[in-house]
Amino acid sequence: MKELKEISFDNETIVLNGHLVQGAILPRNVGELDRDVKIQMDTVVEGAVYGHRIEIENGDVQVKGAAFAQLEIYINSGAKGYVRFDKSIGAVDSIVSHARECKVMMLSDVNAKEVRLTNAFVGGSIFADEITLVNCVVIGGVFANKELNINNCIVGTFNAPSVSMEGSNGLLLPSAFSLEPIAYTPATTLYNYSLADLGAYYKGVEPAANSGKISMNLETDEVKSTLTEENRQVSVRNYTVIGKVLASDLVDWEKMQNHFLLTAASLGTQLLGTYDLGLDATGQKAVLSPERIYEFFMNLMLGKVQVAEIDGTFSLDAMAESLKR
C-alpha cells in the first residue's frame, strides 16, 4: 500500500485506492465540510473519517476510527472482500449496504435517519427512524423510531412502533418490543437463543444439558402492557420467553458462557485480543477475534450452525433440589 502521512487534497473529493492513511481524514476549514470521501479498494484508515458522503466501492477496507457523513455512508452492492468499521459510524441521512459478496463488519454502534443493511454484522446497536435488515446479525439492539423490517436476521433485541418480519429470525435476549402487532408472513419463524449454549457451539463441543433455542409464537408469546403518563397512554407489546424458562434453573449458566461471548462481540477491537473461551473441540484455544465472532454468528444466522430446540420437559424433583442449593 501507499503511505500517506499528511493528507492534503485540493479536490472536492478525496479518492483512496491502495492507501494506508496514518491519521484521520477531517476537514480543516469550512470549505472542506462538503468534501466527499471515496474509497475504491485496498485501503486502511487508522483514524476517524468525516465527509459529506462516504462511499466504498470495493474491499478490502478498514476504518479504525469513527466515521461520520453529512449525507450518507454507502457500500457498493458489487463490493467483494471485506469492509470493516472498528468504531461507531453515523450519518445525517442514511447508511446503506446491499453487498451480498462482501464481509461487512460494523463493530460498534450505527446511527442514521435510515439504515438499510444486507449481509452485515453489527457488534453494537442500530439507532434510526427506519431500519431494514436482510441476512444480518446485530449483537445489540435494533431501535427504530418509526419502522423496522427484519428478514432472516438474528438480533439482540428490538424496539419499534411498527415491525414487519419475514423468514427465519432469532433473538439473543429474552424479550423484544413493539407498539403495533408484528406483521409477518405465514412462513415466518422466530427463535430465542437466550437459553442456547452459544459458547459450546462456538467451541464445537457438546452443549449443556437443558439448553437450546426456544420457538416463539408471535401470537401467544405477546404480553400487552399499558403505560400511563399524565393524560397519555401507550400500549406496548412485549414478545418474550420469560414464561417458558421454568427449567432454566437446571442450566449451568457459568459453563454456558453466553454473556461473556455476547459482551466480547460488542467490544469490537477493545479487548478481543486478550480473551478466549478456553479450549475448543480440537484442543486449541477458542480465541475471541472479530473475524471468528463474525463467522460464528453469520453461520448461526444462515443455519450452518444448527442449534437444537430446548427440551420442554423437566423434573419437579430436580427443580426442588436445585432450589435447595
C-alpha positions as CSV (number, residue, x, y, z in Angstrom):
1,M,0.0,0.0,0.0
2,K,1.0,3.6,-0.5
3,E,1.6,5.5,2.7
4,L,0.1,9.0,3.2
5,K,1.4,10.6,6.3
6,E,0.0,14.1,5.6
7,I,-3.4,14.4,3.9
8,S,-3.5,17.3,1.6
9,F,-6.1,17.3,-1.2
10,D,-7.3,20.3,-3.3
11,N,-10.1,18.4,-4.9
12,E,-13.7,18.4,-3.7
13,T,-13.4,14.6,-3.4
14,I,-10.8,12.5,-1.6
15,V,-10.1,9.3,-3.6
16,L,-8.3,6.4,-1.9
17,N,-7.0,3.4,-3.7
18,G,-4.3,1.2,-2.1
19,H,-3.5,3.7,0.6
20,L,-2.6,3.4,4.2
21,V,-3.7,6.6,5.9
22,Q,-1.8,7.2,9.2
23,G,-4.2,9.6,10.9
24,A,-7.7,11.0,10.4
25,I,-9.5,12.4,7.4
26,L,-11.1,15.5,8.9
27,P,-12.0,19.0,7.4
28,R,-9.6,21.8,8.3
29,N,-11.8,24.6,7.4
30,V,-15.4,25.4,6.4
31,G,-14.7,24.9,2.7
32,E,-13.9,21.3,3.3
33,L,-17.1,20.3,5.1
34,D,-18.8,19.4,1.8
35,R,-15.9,17.2,0.6
36,D,-16.8,13.6,-0.3
37,V,-14.6,10.6,0.6
38,K,-14.5,7.8,-2.0
39,I,-12.6,4.6,-1.1
40,Q,-12.1,2.5,-4.2
41,M,-10.3,-0.5,-2.7
42,D,-7.4,-1.9,-0.5
43,T,-7.3,1.0,2.0
44,V,-6.7,1.3,5.7
45,V,-7.5,4.5,7.6
46,E,-6.1,4.5,11.1
47,G,-8.0,7.5,12.3
48,A,-11.5,8.9,12.0
49,V,-13.2,9.8,8.7
50,Y,-15.5,12.7,8.1
51,G,-17.1,13.5,4.7
52,H,-20.2,14.9,3.1
53,R,-20.7,11.5,1.5
54,I,-18.5,8.4,2.3
55,E,-18.6,5.8,-0.5
56,I,-16.8,2.4,-0.5
57,E,-16.6,0.8,-4.0
58,N,-14.8,-2.4,-3.1
59,G,-12.8,-4.2,-0.4
60,D,-10.6,-4.7,1.4
61,V,-11.2,-1.6,3.5
62,Q,-10.7,-1.0,7.3
63,V,-11.5,2.2,9.1
64,K,-10.1,2.1,12.6
65,G,-11.6,5.4,13.8
66,A,-15.2,6.6,13.9
67,A,-16.8,7.6,10.6
68,F,-19.5,10.3,10.0
69,A,-21.1,11.6,6.9
70,Q,-23.4,14.6,6.4
71,L,-25.3,12.8,3.7
72,E,-24.7,9.0,3.7
73,I,-22.3,6.2,4.1
74,Y,-22.7,3.8,1.2
75,I,-21.1,0.5,0.3
76,N,-21.4,-0.5,-3.3
77,S,-23.7,-3.5,-3.9
78,G,-21.0,-5.3,-6.0
79,A,-18.2,-4.9,-3.4
80,K,-16.2,-8.0,-2.6
81,G,-13.6,-8.8,0.1
82,Y,-14.3,-7.2,3.4
83,V,-15.3,-3.8,4.7
84,R,-14.7,-3.2,8.4
85,F,-15.5,-0.3,10.7
86,D,-13.9,-0.7,14.1
87,K,-15.7,2.1,15.8
88,S,-19.1,3.9,15.7
89,I,-20.4,5.1,12.4
90,G,-23.1,7.7,11.7
91,A,-24.8,9.7,9.0
92,V,-27.4,12.5,9.0
93,D,-29.3,10.8,6.2
94,S,-28.6,7.1,5.5
95,I,-26.2,4.2,6.0
96,V,-26.7,1.7,3.2
97,S,-25.0,-1.6,2.2
98,H,-26.5,-4.3,0.0
99,A,-23.2,-6.1,-0.8
100,R,-24.0,-9.8,-0.7
101,E,-20.5,-11.0,-1.6
102,C,-18.6,-8.7,0.9
103,K,-17.9,-9.3,4.6
104,V,-19.3,-6.1,6.2
105,M,-18.3,-5.8,9.8
106,M,-19.5,-2.8,11.8
107,L,-18.0,-3.5,15.2
108,S,-19.8,-0.7,17.2
109,D,-23.0,1.3,17.0
110,V,-24.7,2.5,13.8
111,N,-26.7,5.7,13.8
112,A,-28.6,7.5,11.0
113,K,-32.0,8.6,9.9
114,E,-32.3,5.5,7.7
115,V,-30.3,2.2,7.9
116,R,-30.6,-0.4,5.2
117,L,-28.2,-3.4,5.5
118,T,-27.8,-6.7,3.8
119,N,-25.4,-9.5,4.9
120,A,-23.8,-7.3,7.6
121,F,-22.6,-7.9,11.1
122,V,-23.1,-5.2,13.7
123,G,-21.3,-5.6,17.0
124,G,-23.2,-2.8,18.8
125,S,-26.7,-1.4,18.3
126,I,-28.6,0.3,15.5
127,F,-30.5,3.6,16.0
128,A,-32.6,5.1,13.2
129,D,-36.0,6.2,12.2
130,E,-36.4,3.5,9.6
131,I,-34.4,0.3,9.6
132,T,-34.3,-2.6,7.1
133,L,-32.2,-5.7,7.7
134,V,-31.7,-8.7,5.4
135,N,-29.4,-11.6,6.4
136,C,-27.8,-9.6,9.2
137,V,-26.6,-10.1,12.7
138,V,-26.9,-7.4,15.3
139,I,-25.4,-8.3,18.7
140,G,-27.0,-5.3,20.5
141,G,-30.5,-3.8,20.0
142,V,-32.3,-2.6,16.9
143,F,-34.1,0.6,17.8
144,A,-36.3,2.3,15.2
145,N,-38.4,5.4,15.9
146,K,-40.8,4.7,13.1
147,E,-40.5,1.4,11.2
148,L,-38.4,-1.8,11.4
149,N,-38.2,-4.6,8.7
150,I,-36.4,-7.8,9.5
151,N,-35.8,-10.6,7.1
152,N,-33.7,-13.7,8.1
153,C,-31.8,-11.9,10.9
154,I,-30.5,-12.5,14.4
155,V,-30.6,-9.5,16.7
156,G,-30.1,-9.0,20.4
157,T,-33.5,-7.3,20.8
158,F,-35.6,-4.7,19.0
159,N,-38.0,-1.9,19.9
160,A,-40.1,0.0,17.3
161,P,-43.6,1.3,16.8
162,S,-44.1,-0.8,13.6
163,V,-42.3,-4.1,12.9
164,S,-42.6,-6.4,9.9
165,M,-40.8,-9.8,9.8
166,E,-40.0,-12.4,7.2
167,G,-38.0,-15.6,7.0
168,S,-36.2,-17.3,9.9
169,N,-35.2,-14.9,12.7
170,G,-33.7,-15.0,16.1
171,L,-33.4,-13.1,19.4
172,L,-30.3,-13.3,21.6
173,L,-32.1,-11.7,24.6
174,P,-35.3,-12.9,26.2
175,S,-37.6,-10.0,25.1
176,A,-38.3,-7.6,22.3
177,F,-40.9,-4.8,22.0
178,S,-43.3,-3.0,19.5
179,L,-46.3,-0.8,19.7
180,E,-48.3,-2.3,16.9
181,P,-48.7,-6.1,16.4
182,I,-45.8,-7.6,14.3
183,A,-46.7,-8.1,10.7
184,Y,-45.4,-11.4,9.4
185,T,-45.8,-13.9,6.6
186,P,-47.2,-17.4,7.3
187,A,-43.7,-18.9,6.8
188,T,-42.0,-16.6,9.3
189,T,-40.3,-18.2,12.3
190,L,-38.8,-16.5,15.4
191,Y,-36.4,-18.3,17.8
192,N,-35.0,-17.2,21.1
193,Y,-31.3,-18.1,21.8
194,S,-31.2,-16.8,25.4
195,L,-31.1,-20.4,26.7
196,A,-28.9,-21.8,23.9
197,D,-25.3,-22.8,24.9
198,L,-23.7,-20.5,22.3
199,G,-20.3,-20.8,24.0
200,A,-20.3,-24.6,23.4
201,Y,-21.3,-24.1,19.7
202,Y,-18.6,-21.5,19.3
203,K,-16.0,-24.0,20.6
204,G,-17.6,-27.0,18.8
205,V,-18.2,-29.0,21.9
206,E,-21.3,-30.7,23.4
207,P,-23.8,-28.0,24.6
208,A,-25.0,-28.0,28.2
209,A,-28.0,-30.1,29.2
210,N,-31.4,-28.5,29.2
211,S,-30.1,-25.8,26.8
212,G,-31.3,-24.9,23.3
213,K,-33.2,-22.4,21.3
214,I,-36.9,-21.6,22.0
215,S,-39.5,-21.4,19.3
216,M,-41.6,-18.2,19.8
217,N,-45.2,-17.8,18.7
218,L,-45.8,-14.2,17.6
219,E,-49.4,-14.5,18.8
220,T,-49.3,-16.3,22.1
221,D,-45.9,-15.1,23.3
222,E,-47.1,-11.5,23.3
223,V,-47.6,-9.6,26.6
224,K,-49.5,-6.4,26.2
225,S,-48.9,-3.6,28.7
226,T,-50.3,-0.1,29.0
227,L,-48.0,2.7,30.1
228,T,-49.6,5.9,31.5
229,E,-48.1,9.3,31.9
230,E,-50.4,12.1,33.0
231,N,-53.1,12.2,30.3
232,R,-51.3,10.0,27.9
233,Q,-51.5,6.2,27.5
234,V,-49.3,4.0,25.3
235,S,-49.8,0.3,24.7
236,V,-46.6,-1.7,24.4
237,R,-46.3,-5.3,23.2
238,N,-43.6,-7.4,24.7
239,Y,-42.6,-10.5,22.8
240,T,-40.9,-12.6,25.5
241,V,-40.0,-16.2,26.5
242,I,-39.9,-15.3,30.3
243,G,-42.9,-17.6,30.9
244,K,-41.1,-20.5,29.1
245,V,-37.9,-20.7,31.0
246,L,-39.0,-22.5,34.2
247,A,-36.4,-25.2,33.5
248,S,-33.6,-22.5,33.3
249,D,-32.7,-23.1,36.9
250,L,-31.4,-26.5,35.8
251,V,-28.9,-24.9,33.4
252,D,-25.3,-24.4,34.5
253,W,-25.0,-20.7,33.5
254,E,-21.3,-20.5,34.3
255,K,-20.5,-23.2,31.8
256,M,-22.6,-21.7,29.0
257,Q,-20.5,-18.5,28.7
258,N,-23.2,-16.8,26.7
259,H,-22.9,-13.5,28.5
260,F,-19.2,-13.5,28.0
261,L,-19.4,-14.3,24.3
262,L,-22.0,-11.6,23.6
263,T,-20.1,-9.0,25.7
264,A,-16.9,-9.8,23.8
265,A,-18.7,-9.5,20.5
266,S,-19.9,-6.0,21.4
267,L,-16.4,-4.8,22.5
268,G,-15.1,-4.7,19.0
269,T,-11.3,-4.5,19.0
270,Q,-11.0,-3.1,22.5
271,L,-10.4,-6.4,24.4
272,L,-10.7,-9.2,21.9
273,G,-7.0,-9.8,21.7
274,T,-6.8,-10.7,25.4
275,Y,-9.6,-13.3,25.9
276,D,-10.6,-16.7,24.8
277,L,-13.4,-19.2,25.7
278,G,-11.0,-22.0,26.7
279,L,-10.2,-25.0,24.6
280,D,-12.3,-26.0,21.6
281,A,-13.1,-29.5,20.3
282,T,-9.6,-29.8,18.8
283,G,-7.8,-28.8,22.0
284,Q,-6.9,-25.3,20.7
285,K,-7.8,-22.0,22.3
286,A,-11.2,-20.7,21.2
287,V,-9.9,-17.2,20.5
288,L,-12.3,-14.3,20.5
289,S,-11.4,-12.3,17.4
290,P,-13.7,-10.1,15.3
291,E,-13.3,-12.4,12.3
292,R,-14.1,-15.6,14.3
293,I,-17.1,-14.0,16.0
294,Y,-18.3,-12.7,12.7
295,E,-18.0,-16.2,11.1
296,F,-19.8,-17.9,14.0
297,F,-22.8,-15.6,14.2
298,M,-23.2,-15.3,10.5
299,N,-23.1,-19.2,10.2
300,L,-25.7,-19.3,13.1
301,M,-27.9,-16.9,11.1
302,L,-27.5,-18.9,7.9
303,G,-28.3,-22.2,9.6
304,K,-24.8,-23.6,9.2
305,V,-24.6,-23.9,13.0
306,Q,-27.6,-26.0,14.0
307,V,-28.9,-25.3,17.5
308,A,-31.4,-27.9,18.8
309,E,-34.6,-26.7,20.3
310,I,-34.7,-26.8,24.1
311,D,-36.4,-29.8,25.7
312,G,-39.5,-28.5,27.3
313,T,-39.8,-31.4,29.9
314,F,-38.2,-31.2,33.3
315,S,-38.4,-33.0,36.6
316,L,-40.2,-31.3,39.5
317,D,-38.0,-33.2,41.9
318,A,-34.9,-31.9,40.2
319,M,-36.3,-28.4,40.3
320,A,-36.9,-28.7,44.0
321,E,-33.4,-30.0,44.6
322,S,-31.9,-27.1,42.7
323,L,-33.8,-24.6,44.8
324,K,-32.4,-26.1,48.0
325,R,-28.8,-25.4,46.9
